[in-house]
Every structure is written in structure tokens, then in C-alpha cells.
């Protein structure tokens, strides 16, 4: 599986995804290099599942 999920905290959070009072962002990196950011670990995990299923269906 080439989809990765990372928990970003503090200065590791990209500037454009920082919000007051927010200490954690979850980053999903797809096989094609596309990056997604979520405030919720549940939403990030759901994206990982979706991307993984897409990868499986794209392969012969």
C-alpha cells in the first residue's frame, strides 16, 4: 500500500493548514504524490481506505 497517513503537530503543520488552537493535523499522501490534510483522524483514515481501494481497482 503506497498511501501514508502522518500526524503533524506544531511547526510540522503546513502554514496554510494552521488554525488558532489547533495542535494536530493529519496528512494523507497518495501514491501519485497528491496530499490531503484533515483535522480529524477519522476523516483521514477514511481517505486512506478510499485511496487504497482505488489503487486496488486500478491494478489488473
mmCIF file of the N, C-alpha and C atoms, coordinates in Angstrom:
data_MODEL
# 
_entry.id   MODEL 
# 
loop_
_atom_site.group_PDB 
_atom_site.id 
_atom_site.type_symbol 
_atom_site.label_atom_id 
_atom_site.label_alt_id 
_atom_site.label_comp_id 
_atom_site.label_asym_id 
_atom_site.label_entity_id 
_atom_site.label_seq_id 
_atom_site.pdbx_PDB_ins_code 
_atom_site.Cartn_x 
_atom_site.Cartn_y 
_atom_site.Cartn_z 
_atom_site.occupancy 
_atom_site.B_iso_or_equiv 
_atom_site.pdbx_formal_charge 
_atom_site.auth_seq_id 
_atom_site.auth_comp_id 
_atom_site.auth_asym_id 
_atom_site.auth_atom_id 
_atom_site.pdbx_PDB_model_num 
ATOM 1   N N  . UNK A 1 1  ? 0.847   -1.174 0.000   1.00 0.00 ? 1  UNK A N  1 
ATOM 2   C CA . UNK A 1 1  ? 0.000   0.000  0.000   1.00 0.00 ? 1  UNK A CA 1 
ATOM 3   C C  . UNK A 1 1  ? 0.891   1.235  0.000   1.00 0.00 ? 1  UNK A C  1 
ATOM 4   N N  . UNK A 1 2  ? 0.662   2.100  -0.949  1.00 0.00 ? 2  UNK A N  1 
ATOM 5   C CA . UNK A 1 2  ? 1.506   3.279  -1.089  1.00 0.00 ? 2  UNK A CA 1 
ATOM 6   C C  . UNK A 1 2  ? 0.841   4.543  -0.549  1.00 0.00 ? 2  UNK A C  1 
ATOM 7   N N  . UNK A 1 3  ? -0.236  4.395  0.192   1.00 0.00 ? 3  UNK A N  1 
ATOM 8   C CA . UNK A 1 3  ? -0.887  5.542  0.818   1.00 0.00 ? 3  UNK A CA 1 
ATOM 9   C C  . UNK A 1 3  ? -0.360  5.643  2.240   1.00 0.00 ? 3  UNK A C  1 
ATOM 10  N N  . UNK A 1 4  ? 0.040   6.851  2.653   1.00 0.00 ? 4  UNK A N  1 
ATOM 11  C CA . UNK A 1 4  ? 0.553   7.009  4.011   1.00 0.00 ? 4  UNK A CA 1 
ATOM 12  C C  . UNK A 1 4  ? -0.271  8.039  4.779   1.00 0.00 ? 4  UNK A C  1 
ATOM 13  N N  . UNK A 1 5  ? -0.340  7.821  6.076   1.00 0.00 ? 5  UNK A N  1 
ATOM 14  C CA . UNK A 1 5  ? -1.041  8.717  6.988   1.00 0.00 ? 5  UNK A CA 1 
ATOM 15  C C  . UNK A 1 5  ? -0.049  9.181  8.035   1.00 0.00 ? 5  UNK A C  1 
ATOM 16  N N  . UNK A 1 6  ? 0.072   10.494 8.180   1.00 0.00 ? 6  UNK A N  1 
ATOM 17  C CA . UNK A 1 6  ? 1.002   11.055 9.168   1.00 0.00 ? 6  UNK A CA 1 
ATOM 18  C C  . UNK A 1 6  ? 0.256   12.041 10.056  1.00 0.00 ? 6  UNK A C  1 
ATOM 19  N N  . UNK A 1 7  ? 0.607   12.029 11.319  1.00 0.00 ? 7  UNK A N  1 
ATOM 20  C CA . UNK A 1 7  ? 0.085   13.016 12.258  1.00 0.00 ? 7  UNK A CA 1 
ATOM 21  C C  . UNK A 1 7  ? 1.104   14.146 12.350  1.00 0.00 ? 7  UNK A C  1 
ATOM 22  N N  . UNK A 1 8  ? 0.673   15.353 12.031  1.00 0.00 ? 8  UNK A N  1 
ATOM 23  C CA . UNK A 1 8  ? 1.549   16.519 12.086  1.00 0.00 ? 8  UNK A CA 1 
ATOM 24  C C  . UNK A 1 8  ? 1.168   17.366 13.288  1.00 0.00 ? 8  UNK A C  1 
ATOM 25  N N  . UNK A 1 9  ? 2.187   17.868 13.989  1.00 0.00 ? 9  UNK A N  1 
ATOM 26  C CA . UNK A 1 9  ? 1.938   18.704 15.158  1.00 0.00 ? 9  UNK A CA 1 
ATOM 27  C C  . UNK A 1 9  ? 2.833   19.934 15.123  1.00 0.00 ? 9  UNK A C  1 
ATOM 28  N N  . UNK A 1 10 ? 2.336   21.000 15.732  1.00 0.00 ? 10 UNK A N  1 
ATOM 29  C CA . UNK A 1 10 ? 3.131   22.219 15.878  1.00 0.00 ? 10 UNK A CA 1 
ATOM 30  C C  . UNK A 1 10 ? 3.635   22.769 14.562  1.00 0.00 ? 10 UNK A C  1 
ATOM 31  N N  . UNK A 1 11 ? 4.940   23.014 14.494  1.00 0.00 ? 11 UNK A N  1 
ATOM 32  C CA . UNK A 1 11 ? 5.536   23.630 13.303  1.00 0.00 ? 11 UNK A CA 1 
ATOM 33  C C  . UNK A 1 11 ? 5.594   22.685 12.106  1.00 0.00 ? 11 UNK A C  1 
ATOM 34  N N  . UNK A 1 12 ? 5.293   21.399 12.306  1.00 0.00 ? 12 UNK A N  1 
ATOM 35  C CA . UNK A 1 12 ? 5.231   20.462 11.182  1.00 0.00 ? 12 UNK A CA 1 
ATOM 36  C C  . UNK A 1 12 ? 3.968   20.665 10.346  1.00 0.00 ? 12 UNK A C  1 
ATOM 37  N N  . UNK A 1 13 ? 2.977   21.343 10.923  1.00 0.00 ? 13 UNK A N  1 
ATOM 38  C CA . UNK A 1 13 ? 1.737   21.616 10.197  1.00 0.00 ? 13 UNK A CA 1 
ATOM 39  C C  . UNK A 1 13 ? 2.021   22.707 9.168   1.00 0.00 ? 13 UNK A C  1 
ATOM 40  N N  . UNK A 1 14 ? 1.696   22.466 7.884   1.00 0.00 ? 14 UNK A N  1 
ATOM 41  C CA . UNK A 1 14 ? 1.916   23.500 6.870   1.00 0.00 ? 14 UNK A CA 1 
ATOM 42  C C  . UNK A 1 14 ? 1.170   24.791 7.236   1.00 0.00 ? 14 UNK A C  1 
ATOM 43  N N  . UNK A 1 15 ? 1.787   25.900 6.972   1.00 0.00 ? 15 UNK A N  1 
ATOM 44  C CA . UNK A 1 15 ? 1.241   27.215 7.333   1.00 0.00 ? 15 UNK A CA 1 
ATOM 45  C C  . UNK A 1 15 ? -0.217  27.372 6.899   1.00 0.00 ? 15 UNK A C  1 
ATOM 46  N N  . UNK A 1 16 ? -0.543  26.935 5.692   1.00 0.00 ? 16 UNK A N  1 
ATOM 47  C CA . UNK A 1 16 ? -1.899  27.130 5.166   1.00 0.00 ? 16 UNK A CA 1 
ATOM 48  C C  . UNK A 1 16 ? -2.945  26.267 5.874   1.00 0.00 ? 16 UNK A C  1 
ATOM 49  N N  . UNK A 1 17 ? -2.514  25.322 6.696   1.00 0.00 ? 17 UNK A N  1 
ATOM 50  C CA . UNK A 1 17 ? -3.453  24.452 7.414   1.00 0.00 ? 17 UNK A CA 1 
ATOM 51  C C  . UNK A 1 17 ? -3.464  24.711 8.918   1.00 0.00 ? 17 UNK A C  1 
ATOM 52  N N  . UNK A 1 18 ? -2.741  25.720 9.359   1.00 0.00 ? 18 UNK A N  1 
ATOM 53  C CA . UNK A 1 18 ? -2.708  26.062 10.787  1.00 0.00 ? 18 UNK A CA 1 
ATOM 54  C C  . UNK A 1 18 ? -3.920  26.910 11.148  1.00 0.00 ? 18 UNK A C  1 
ATOM 55  N N  . UNK A 1 19 ? -4.498  26.598 12.300  1.00 0.00 ? 19 UNK A N  1 
ATOM 56  C CA . UNK A 1 19 ? -5.641  27.340 12.824  1.00 0.00 ? 19 UNK A CA 1 
ATOM 57  C C  . UNK A 1 19 ? -5.393  27.621 14.304  1.00 0.00 ? 19 UNK A C  1 
ATOM 58  N N  . UNK A 1 20 ? -5.894  28.731 14.816  1.00 0.00 ? 20 UNK A N  1 
ATOM 59  C CA . UNK A 1 20 ? -5.730  29.021 16.248  1.00 0.00 ? 20 UNK A CA 1 
ATOM 60  C C  . UNK A 1 20 ? -6.305  27.887 17.102  1.00 0.00 ? 20 UNK A C  1 
ATOM 61  N N  . UNK A 1 21 ? -5.545  27.464 18.086  1.00 0.00 ? 21 UNK A N  1 
ATOM 62  C CA . UNK A 1 21 ? -5.989  26.411 18.986  1.00 0.00 ? 21 UNK A CA 1 
ATOM 63  C C  . UNK A 1 21 ? -5.863  25.004 18.447  1.00 0.00 ? 21 UNK A C  1 
ATOM 64  N N  . UNK A 1 22 ? -5.381  24.867 17.231  1.00 0.00 ? 22 UNK A N  1 
ATOM 65  C CA . UNK A 1 22 ? -5.250  23.541 16.615  1.00 0.00 ? 22 UNK A CA 1 
ATOM 66  C C  . UNK A 1 22 ? -3.819  23.055 16.782  1.00 0.00 ? 22 UNK A C  1 
ATOM 67  N N  . UNK A 1 23 ? -3.670  21.884 17.369  1.00 0.00 ? 23 UNK A N  1 
ATOM 68  C CA . UNK A 1 23 ? -2.323  21.374 17.617  1.00 0.00 ? 23 UNK A CA 1 
ATOM 69  C C  . UNK A 1 23 ? -1.956  20.192 16.735  1.00 0.00 ? 23 UNK A C  1 
ATOM 70  N N  . UNK A 1 24 ? -2.954  19.612 16.050  1.00 0.00 ? 24 UNK A N  1 
ATOM 71  C CA . UNK A 1 24 ? -2.702  18.417 15.247  1.00 0.00 ? 24 UNK A CA 1 
ATOM 72  C C  . UNK A 1 24 ? -3.454  18.479 13.928  1.00 0.00 ? 24 UNK A C  1 
ATOM 73  N N  . UNK A 1 25 ? -2.795  18.049 12.854  1.00 0.00 ? 25 UNK A N  1 
ATOM 74  C CA . UNK A 1 25 ? -3.405  17.875 11.539  1.00 0.00 ? 25 UNK A CA 1 
ATOM 75  C C  . UNK A 1 25 ? -2.944  16.517 11.027  1.00 0.00 ? 25 UNK A C  1 
ATOM 76  N N  . UNK A 1 26 ? -3.828  15.832 10.318  1.00 0.00 ? 26 UNK A N  1 
ATOM 77  C CA . UNK A 1 26 ? -3.486  14.531 9.759   1.00 0.00 ? 26 UNK A CA 1 
ATOM 78  C C  . UNK A 1 26 ? -3.282  14.676 8.258   1.00 0.00 ? 26 UNK A C  1 
ATOM 79  N N  . UNK A 1 27 ? -2.153  14.198 7.783   1.00 0.00 ? 27 UNK A N  1 
ATOM 80  C CA . UNK A 1 27 ? -1.770  14.314 6.377   1.00 0.00 ? 27 UNK A CA 1 
ATOM 81  C C  . UNK A 1 27 ? -1.854  12.940 5.724   1.00 0.00 ? 27 UNK A C  1 
ATOM 82  N N  . UNK A 1 28 ? -2.523  12.883 4.578   1.00 0.00 ? 28 UNK A N  1 
ATOM 83  C CA . UNK A 1 28 ? -2.606  11.663 3.785   1.00 0.00 ? 28 UNK A CA 1 
ATOM 84  C C  . UNK A 1 28 ? -1.859  11.925 2.488   1.00 0.00 ? 28 UNK A C  1 
ATOM 85  N N  . UNK A 1 29 ? -0.918  11.048 2.180   1.00 0.00 ? 29 UNK A N  1 
ATOM 86  C CA . UNK A 1 29 ? -0.125  11.166 0.960   1.00 0.00 ? 29 UNK A CA 1 
ATOM 87  C C  . UNK A 1 29 ? -0.445  9.985  0.053   1.00 0.00 ? 29 UNK A C  1 
ATOM 88  N N  . UNK A 1 30 ? -0.984  10.289 -1.129  1.00 0.00 ? 30 UNK A N  1 
ATOM 89  C CA . UNK A 1 30 ? -1.353  9.263  -2.099  1.00 0.00 ? 30 UNK A CA 1 
ATOM 90  C C  . UNK A 1 30 ? -0.129  8.820  -2.893  1.00 0.00 ? 30 UNK A C  1 
ATOM 91  N N  . UNK A 1 31 ? -0.272  7.678  -3.534  1.00 0.00 ? 31 UNK A N  1 
ATOM 92  C CA . UNK A 1 31 ? 0.818   7.111  -4.327  1.00 0.00 ? 31 UNK A CA 1 
ATOM 93  C C  . UNK A 1 31 ? 1.281   8.069  -5.429  1.00 0.00 ? 31 UNK A C  1 
ATOM 94  N N  . UNK A 1 32 ? 0.340   8.833  -5.996  1.00 0.00 ? 32 UNK A N  1 
ATOM 95  C CA . UNK A 1 32 ? 0.673   9.754  -7.091  1.00 0.00 ? 32 UNK A CA 1 
ATOM 96  C C  . UNK A 1 32 ? 1.269   11.079 -6.602  1.00 0.00 ? 32 UNK A C  1 
ATOM 97  N N  . UNK A 1 33 ? 1.477   11.202 -5.275  1.00 0.00 ? 33 UNK A N  1 
ATOM 98  C CA . UNK A 1 33 ? 2.076   12.404 -4.714  1.00 0.00 ? 33 UNK A CA 1 
ATOM 99  C C  . UNK A 1 33 ? 1.081   13.441 -4.230  1.00 0.00 ? 33 UNK A C  1 
ATOM 100 N N  . UNK A 1 34 ? -0.192  13.202 -4.487  1.00 0.00 ? 34 UNK A N  1 
ATOM 101 C CA . UNK A 1 34 ? -1.227  14.128 -4.034  1.00 0.00 ? 34 UNK A CA 1 
ATOM 102 C C  . UNK A 1 34 ? -1.308  14.097 -2.505  1.00 0.00 ? 34 UNK A C  1 
ATOM 103 N N  . UNK A 1 35 ? -1.472  15.266 -1.896  1.00 0.00 ? 35 UNK A N  1 
ATOM 104 C CA . UNK A 1 35 ? -1.506  15.380 -0.441  1.00 0.00 ? 35 UNK A CA 1 
ATOM 105 C C  . UNK A 1 35 ? -2.845  15.946 0.013   1.00 0.00 ? 35 UNK A C  1 
ATOM 106 N N  . UNK A 1 36 ? -3.376  15.367 1.080   1.00 0.00 ? 36 UNK A N  1 
ATOM 107 C CA . UNK A 1 36 ? -4.639  15.802 1.672   1.00 0.00 ? 36 UNK A CA 1 
ATOM 108 C C  . UNK A 1 36 ? -4.402  16.064 3.154   1.00 0.00 ? 36 UNK A C  1 
ATOM 109 N N  . UNK A 1 37 ? -5.088  17.058 3.710   1.00 0.00 ? 37 UNK A N  1 
ATOM 110 C CA . UNK A 1 37 ? -4.957  17.377 5.132   1.00 0.00 ? 37 UNK A CA 1 
ATOM 111 C C  . UNK A 1 37 ? -6.337  17.367 5.782   1.00 0.00 ? 37 UNK A C  1 
ATOM 112 N N  . UNK A 1 38 ? -6.394  16.801 6.994   1.00 0.00 ? 38 UNK A N  1 
ATOM 113 C CA . UNK A 1 38 ? -7.650  16.677 7.728   1.00 0.00 ? 38 UNK A CA 1 
ATOM 114 C C  . UNK A 1 38 ? -7.441  17.071 9.181   1.00 0.00 ? 38 UNK A C  1 
ATOM 115 N N  . UNK A 1 39 ? -8.482  17.626 9.787   1.00 0.00 ? 39 UNK A N  1 
ATOM 116 C CA . UNK A 1 39 ? -8.449  17.941 11.211  1.00 0.00 ? 39 UNK A CA 1 
ATOM 117 C C  . UNK A 1 39 ? -8.803  16.718 12.042  1.00 0.00 ? 39 UNK A C  1 
ATOM 118 N N  . UNK A 1 40 ? -9.502  15.778 11.429  1.00 0.00 ? 40 UNK A N  1 
ATOM 119 C CA . UNK A 1 40 ? -9.986  14.593 12.119  1.00 0.00 ? 40 UNK A CA 1 
ATOM 120 C C  . UNK A 1 40 ? -9.220  13.349 11.674  1.00 0.00 ? 40 UNK A C  1 
ATOM 121 N N  . UNK A 1 41 ? -8.778  12.555 12.645  1.00 0.00 ? 41 UNK A N  1 
ATOM 122 C CA . UNK A 1 41 ? -8.100  11.298 12.323  1.00 0.00 ? 41 UNK A CA 1 
ATOM 123 C C  . UNK A 1 41 ? -9.057  10.339 11.624  1.00 0.00 ? 41 UNK A C  1 
ATOM 124 N N  . UNK A 1 42 ? -10.328 10.378 11.992  1.00 0.00 ? 42 UNK A N  1 
ATOM 125 C CA . UNK A 1 42 ? -11.336 9.513  11.376  1.00 0.00 ? 42 UNK A CA 1 
ATOM 126 C C  . UNK A 1 42 ? -11.500 9.840  9.896   1.00 0.00 ? 42 UNK A C  1 
ATOM 127 N N  . UNK A 1 43 ? -11.577 11.125 9.564   1.00 0.00 ? 43 UNK A N  1 
ATOM 128 C CA . UNK A 1 43 ? -11.702 11.537 8.163   1.00 0.00 ? 43 UNK A CA 1 
ATOM 129 C C  . UNK A 1 43 ? -10.454 11.158 7.373   1.00 0.00 ? 43 UNK A C  1 
ATOM 130 N N  . UNK A 1 44 ? -9.291  11.325 7.977   1.00 0.00 ? 44 UNK A N  1 
ATOM 131 C CA . UNK A 1 44 ? -8.036  10.971 7.312   1.00 0.00 ? 44 UNK A CA 1 
ATOM 132 C C  . UNK A 1 44 ? -7.976  9.471  7.050   1.00 0.00 ? 44 UNK A C  1 
ATOM 133 N N  . UNK A 1 45 ? -8.377  8.670  8.030   1.00 0.00 ? 45 UNK A N  1 
ATOM 134 C CA . UNK A 1 45 ? -8.369  7.215  7.864   1.00 0.00 ? 45 UNK A CA 1 
ATOM 135 C C  . UNK A 1 45 ? -9.343  6.786  6.769   1.00 0.00 ? 45 UNK A C  1 
ATOM 136 N N  . UNK A 1 46 ? -10.489 7.447  6.689   1.00 0.00 ? 46 UNK A N  1 
ATOM 137 C CA . UNK A 1 46 ? -11.456 7.140  5.636   1.00 0.00 ? 46 UNK A CA 1 
ATOM 138 C C  . UNK A 1 46 ? -10.863 7.439  4.257   1.00 0.00 ? 46 UNK A C  1 
ATOM 139 N N  . UNK A 1 47 ? -10.106 8.525  4.150   1.00 0.00 ? 47 UNK A N  1 
ATOM 140 C CA . UNK A 1 47 ? -9.459  8.869  2.874   1.00 0.00 ? 47 UNK A CA 1 
ATOM 141 C C  . UNK A 1 47 ? -8.416  7.823  2.504   1.00 0.00 ? 47 UNK A C  1 
ATOM 142 N N  . UNK A 1 48 ? -7.680  7.328  3.501   1.00 0.00 ? 48 UNK A N  1 
ATOM 143 C CA . UNK A 1 48 ? -6.691  6.271  3.259   1.00 0.00 ? 48 UNK A CA 1 
ATOM 144 C C  . UNK A 1 48 ? -7.383  5.043  2.683   1.00 0.00 ? 48 UNK A C  1 
ATOM 145 N N  . UNK A 1 49 ? -8.509  4.662  3.261   1.00 0.00 ? 49 UNK A N  1 
ATOM 146 C CA . UNK A 1 49 ? -9.256  3.499  2.776   1.00 0.00 ? 49 UNK A CA 1 
ATOM 147 C C  . UNK A 1 49 ? -9.724  3.733  1.344   1.00 0.00 ? 49 UNK A C  1 
ATOM 148 N N  . UNK A 1 50 ? -10.282 4.901  1.083   1.00 0.00 ? 50 UNK A N  1 
ATOM 149 C CA . UNK A 1 50 ? -10.763 5.229  -0.265  1.00 0.00 ? 50 UNK A CA 1 
ATOM 150 C C  . UNK A 1 50 ? -9.635  5.161  -1.289  1.00 0.00 ? 50 UNK A C  1 
ATOM 151 N N  . UNK A 1 51 ? -8.504  5.770  -0.980  1.00 0.00 ? 51 UNK A N  1 
ATOM 152 C CA . UNK A 1 51 ? -7.372  5.766  -1.910  1.00 0.00 ? 51 UNK A CA 1 
ATOM 153 C C  . UNK A 1 51 ? -6.821  4.358  -2.107  1.00 0.00 ? 51 UNK A C  1 
ATOM 154 N N  . UNK A 1 52 ? -6.774  3.576  -1.045  1.00 0.00 ? 52 UNK A N  1 
ATOM 155 C CA . UNK A 1 52 ? -6.272  2.202  -1.140  1.00 0.00 ? 52 UNK A CA 1 
ATOM 156 C C  . UNK A 1 52 ? -7.176  1.357  -2.026  1.00 0.00 ? 52 UNK A C  1 
ATOM 157 N N  . UNK A 1 53 ? -8.487  1.534  -1.865  1.00 0.00 ? 53 UNK A N  1 
ATOM 158 C CA . UNK A 1 53 ? -9.435  0.792  -2.697  1.00 0.00 ? 53 UNK A CA 1 
ATOM 159 C C  . UNK A 1 53 ? -9.316  1.211  -4.160  1.00 0.00 ? 53 UNK A C  1 
ATOM 160 N N  . UNK A 1 54 ? -9.095  2.496  -4.407  1.00 0.00 ? 54 UNK A N  1 
ATOM 161 C CA . UNK A 1 54 ? -8.908  2.974  -5.779  1.00 0.00 ? 54 UNK A CA 1 
ATOM 162 C C  . UNK A 1 54 ? -7.665  2.353  -6.398  1.00 0.00 ? 54 UNK A C  1 
ATOM 163 N N  . UNK A 1 55 ? -6.588  2.276  -5.630  1.00 0.00 ? 55 UNK A N  1 
ATOM 164 C CA . UNK A 1 55 ? -5.348  1.672  -6.128  1.00 0.00 ? 55 UNK A CA 1 
ATOM 165 C C  . UNK A 1 55 ? -5.576  0.214  -6.505  1.00 0.00 ? 55 UNK A C  1 
ATOM 166 N N  . UNK A 1 56 ? -6.294  -0.512 -5.659  1.00 0.00 ? 56 UNK A N  1 
ATOM 167 C CA . UNK A 1 56 ? -6.560  -1.930 -5.925  1.00 0.00 ? 56 UNK A CA 1 
ATOM 168 C C  . UNK A 1 56 ? -7.387  -2.102 -7.188  1.00 0.00 ? 56 UNK A C  1 
ATOM 169 N N  . UNK A 1 57 ? -8.398  -1.245 -7.379  1.00 0.00 ? 57 UNK A N  1 
ATOM 170 C CA . UNK A 1 57 ? -9.265  -1.376 -8.548  1.00 0.00 ? 57 UNK A CA 1 
ATOM 171 C C  . UNK A 1 57 ? -8.565  -0.920 -9.826  1.00 0.00 ? 57 UNK A C  1 
ATOM 172 N N  . UNK A 1 58 ? -7.543  -0.070 -9.706  1.00 0.00 ? 58 UNK A N  1 
ATOM 173 C CA . UNK A 1 58 ? -6.801  0.404  -10.875 1.00 0.00 ? 58 UNK A CA 1 
ATOM 174 C C  . UNK A 1 58 ? -5.783  -0.609 -11.377 1.00 0.00 ? 58 UNK A C  1 
ATOM 175 N N  . UNK A 1 59 ? -5.397  -1.551 -10.514 1.00 0.00 ? 59 UNK A N  1 
ATOM 176 C CA . UNK A 1 59 ? -4.390  -2.543 -10.905 1.00 0.00 ? 59 UNK A CA 1 
ATOM 177 C C  . UNK A 1 59 ? -5.068  -3.757 -11.519 1.00 0.00 ? 59 UNK A C  1 
ATOM 178 N N  . UNK A 1 60 ? -4.442  -4.348 -12.562 1.00 0.00 ? 60 UNK A N  1 
ATOM 179 C CA . UNK A 1 60 ? -5.052  -5.517 -13.226 1.00 0.00 ? 60 UNK A CA 1 
ATOM 180 C C  . UNK A 1 60 ? -5.088  -6.741 -12.340 1.00 0.00 ? 60 UNK A C  1 
# 
